[in-house]
Amino acid sequence: MGARETNDAALEASALLALGSALVHATKGRDEEGAAALHRAIAAAESVGERPIAASAHRELGYVELLRGDYPRSNVLLRTATDLADDDPLEMSRIRAVTGVGLIDVGSHERAEEEVRAAIGLARSIDHRRQTAWALSFLGRSQLLRSELEAAEDTLERSNELIRTERWTAFLPFPEALLAEVWVRQGRSDRAAEAFEHAFTLGCTVNDACWEAYGVRGLALLKAAEGDMDGSIELMEDAQSRCARQRDTHMWLRAYVLDALCAVATATDHPRASAWVTDLASMAGRTGMRELSVRAYLYKRDLGDQAAIEAARTLAIGVENPHLLELLDPAAPPLLEDLLGRA
């Protein structure tokens, strides 16, 4: 590249960081190439003491590992990024937000909220609206998972408003689909359907498999709410296929889609229900997604494995989600009914 030909290591590091970040965020299915560029950026930055560039590259690599579901490796990289960031408010906001996302993925919601709220505060302190909106969307995701529906609705509406103000169309499908899921649980199906359709259409427009999958998963839940279980299963499988279309889709999202598929399949005693539940337990177990592991064992219980509830209770220890703990009660509703807001 031109920067290398100038023998300017700082310029080369900056260019490699820009390239790596673009490949990770903008070009789907090319995380490996992006990671390679980021590693080269770190080497070039360290050779000339460019700590801010090294911090950003480590943070981006931490994000890549998070997407893959390797949370221990992600945490190591994010801690290094923190050491290198020298309290720069924007970089620290980004680091703390990504750290929070990983904590949400593994069910550590209280610690996640601390990180994400700190990220929001830092972004607001420098009036960085896109970073504020990004962090708000994940705070809303955590609140949704904890069934804090009024708080989630408020948070996600603020995120959507900022994104629209910034004309950040490529990111809008994510908080829009999450907000629609809040509406599903509140019984506002018509409004949810419109939002899911819009999120799905935008996801297709920007060719983002994650955003497409969020939209289709939501539409599948609405099918289940209408009593069309076969149609729901079909759409859930479509969402799964969309997740698998690109290599770098968020591993947690793959499990989230599979969880909803298990909810519908278990409720209808589908012939493949047991296999899907086993897949969910395996995926959640090997990545440390404890919250989803608990749900997998609740599905096993509902399919007739009476010993599964003890495993679910053991796995729930340390999960920071009171709503999930309520679902362990023998009198709790089936998980599908909970997803549809019928509990």
N, C-alpha and C positions, 0 to 999 in steps of 0.2 A: 504494500500500500504506500501512498505518497508520504505519509508520516514517517514510515520506516526509512524511506530514501533520504529524508532530511537529517537523519541521525538525531532526531529530537525525541528522546524517550518519553518525555511528559506528553507531547502531542500524540505519540503513538499510543500511550496508555489511554488517553482520553478518547481516541478514535476507536480503540478496541472495546472500551467500555460502552460506547454508543452502539457499536455493532452488536456486541453480545446482548445488551439490553433489548435492542430491536428484535433480535432473533428469538429471545425468550418471550417477549410480550406481544410482538406484532405478527410474527410469522409462525403459524401453528405447525407443530410436528418437527421443529428444528431446535429443540432445547439442547441437544447434544452439541450442535455446532455453536450455539450461543454460549454454552458452558466453556467450550474450548477457547473461545474468544475472551471470555471473562478471566480465565486462568492466565492467558497471555497478558491481559491488562494488568493483573495483579503483579506479575513478574516485572513488567515494564515500570509500573508505578513504584514498586519497592526499590528498584534500582536508582531512582532519583528522589525518593522520599516523598512521593505524592500520596500522602495519607488519605485525603478525601476520595481520590479515585479508587484506591485500594479498599476503602470502606464500602463504597457503592458496589464494587464488584463482588465483595464478600457477601453483601446483603442480597444481591441478585442470585448468587449461587445458593444462598440459604433458601431463597424462594423456590428455586428449581428443585431442591431436595424436599421441600415441603410438598410441592405438587406430586412428587414421586411417593410420598408417604414415608420418607426416611426422616422422621422428626429428630432423632438424636443427632444425626449429621447436620441437619438444618440448624439446630440450636448452637452447635459448635461454630458454624460459620457466622451466625448472627451475633454471637458473643465477640468474635474477632472484629466484626464490623463495628460493634459498639465501641470497642477499645480504640479503633482507628478514627471514629467519627469526630472526636474532639468536641462533642456537645453541639455540633452544627444542628440547628433546629429542624430543618427539612430532612436531613439524613436521619436524624434520630427519630423523627416522626415515622419515616418509612420503615426503619428497623423495628420500632416498637409495634407498628401495625402488623408487619409480617410475623413477628413473634406472637402477637395476639391471635392471628389466624391459626397458627399451629396449635396453640393452646385450646382454641375452640374445637379443632379437629379431634383432639384426644379427650375432650370432655372436661377440661380444666377452665370452666367458664368464669369463675371468680377472678382468677389470675389473668385470664384473657381480657376481661373487662377493664382491669387496672391498666394493662398495657395499651389497649385500644383507646381508652379515654385519654390517656397521656398523649398518645399519637394525635388524637383530635385536637387537644389543647395546643400542642406544638404547631400543628398545621395552621390553626386559627391565629396563632400569635404572629405569623408571617403572612396571613391572608392567602394561604395556598388552598384554593377552593377544591381543586381536583383531589389533592391528598386528603382533605377533610372529608369529601364525599366517599372516597375509597374506604377510609377507616370507618365512617358511619355505616356503610353497607354491611361490614362484617360485624359491627356491634349489633346491628339489626338482625343479622343471621343468628347470633348467639341468643338474643332475646326471643326470637322465634322458636329456637330449639328448646328453650326453657318455658315455652308457652306463656311468656309475658307479652301478650298480644297487643295491648294498648301501647306499651312502651315501644315494641317492635314497629308498630304502625307509624308512630310519631318519628322514630329514628329513620326509617326507610323513606318516609315521605320527604324528610329533610335532605336525605341523600339524593333522591330523585330530583328534587327541586334544584339543588346545586349542579347536578349533572346536566340538566336541561339548560340552566343558565350558562354553563360553560360549553354547551353544544358538544358534549363528550358522548356522542352517539354510540361509539364502540363499547362503552362500559355500561350503558343504561340497561340492557337486558337483565343483568344480574340483580340489582336491587329491585327492579320492576317485578321480576318473577318472585322474589322473596316477599314483596309486598302483596302480590296476588295470593300467595300461600297464606298469609295472615288473613286475608279476606275469606279464603275458603274456610278456615277454622272459625271465622266469625259468622258464617252462613250467608256471605254476600257473593254468591256464585256467579251472578251475571257480571258483576264488576271484575271478579277474578278472571273469568273466561276472556274478557276483552284484554286484560293486561297480559295474561299468558300468551294469547295469540300475538300481541304486539311484540312481546319479548322474544318469542320464537322467530317471528319474521325478521326482526333486527339481527338476531343471532345468525340466521341464515345469510343475511346481507353481508355481515362482516366475516362470515365463514368461521365462526367460533363454536366448536363442538360443545364446549361447556355450556355456553349460553343457550344453545339449541336444546340441550338435554334438560336444563332447568325448565324451559318452557314446555317441552313435551311431557315431562314428569308431572307438571302441574295440570296439564290438560287431561292426563290419565287419571289423576285424582278426581277431577270433575266428572269423568265418566263413571268412576266408582260411586260418587255421590248420587248420580242419576240412576244407579242400579245396573249399569251396563258393565258387568265385571269382565266379560270377554273382551269388550272394547278397551277397557282399562289395561288388562294384561297385554294386549297387542301394542298399545301406546307405550307402556313401560318397557317392553322389549325393544321398541324403536328408540327410546331414550338411551337404553343400554348400548345399542349399536352406534348411536351418535357419539357416546362417550369413547367408544373403542376406535372410532374412525381416525383419531389423531393420537399420537403416542404420548403427548405431554398434557393430556387432560388431567385435572385435579383428581388424585386418587380418592380423596374423601368424597367428591361428587359421585364417582362411580359407585361407592358404597352407599351413598345417600339414595341414589336411584334404585339400587338393588334392595335397599331397606323398604322402600315404598312398594316395590314389586312383591316382596315377601309379605307385606301387610295385606295386599289384595289376594295373593295366592293362598295364604293361610286362612283368610276369612272365607274363601270359597272352596277350601279343600282341593285345590288344583293338583293334578297328578305330579307336577314338577315342583310343588311347594317345598318339599323336603330338600331337594337338590339345591334350590336357590337359597334356602336358609343355611345350608352347609357352606355354600360359597360365601355368603355374607359373614358367617362366623370365621371362616378362614382368612378372608381379606382383612376384616377388622382386627383379628387376633395377631396376625403377623406384622401389622403396622402400628399397633398400639392404640387403635381407635376404640377406647374402652366403652364409650357410650353406645356405639353401634354393636359392640360385642354383647353388651347386656341385652339389647333389643333382639339380637340373633337368638339368644337363649330363651327369651320370652316367646319367640315364635316356635322354638323347639317344644316348649311347654304346651303351647296351644295346639301343637300337632300330636300331643300325647306323651311326650317324654317328661314324666313326673319329676325326674331328678334334675331337670334343667333349671328349675327355679332356684335351687341352691347355688348352682353355678352362677346364675344371673345375680343373685344377692352378693356373692363373693366378688364378682367383677365390678359391681356397683360401688364398692368401697373406694372412696377417693374421687368418684365422679361428682363434679360440682354442679348438679342439676336436680333440684328438689322435685321438679315435675317427673323426671325419669324415675325417681325413687317412689313416687306415688303409683306408677304403673306396675310396681312389684307387688302391690297389694292384691290379694286374691279377688277382691271385689272390683278391681279396676276394669275398665272396658277393654275390649280387643284393641290392638294398636291401630287398626284401620279406622275404627270409630274415633279414636283420639286424633288421628291425622285429619279427619273430616270435621272435627269440631263438634262431634256428637256425644262427647263424654259427659 
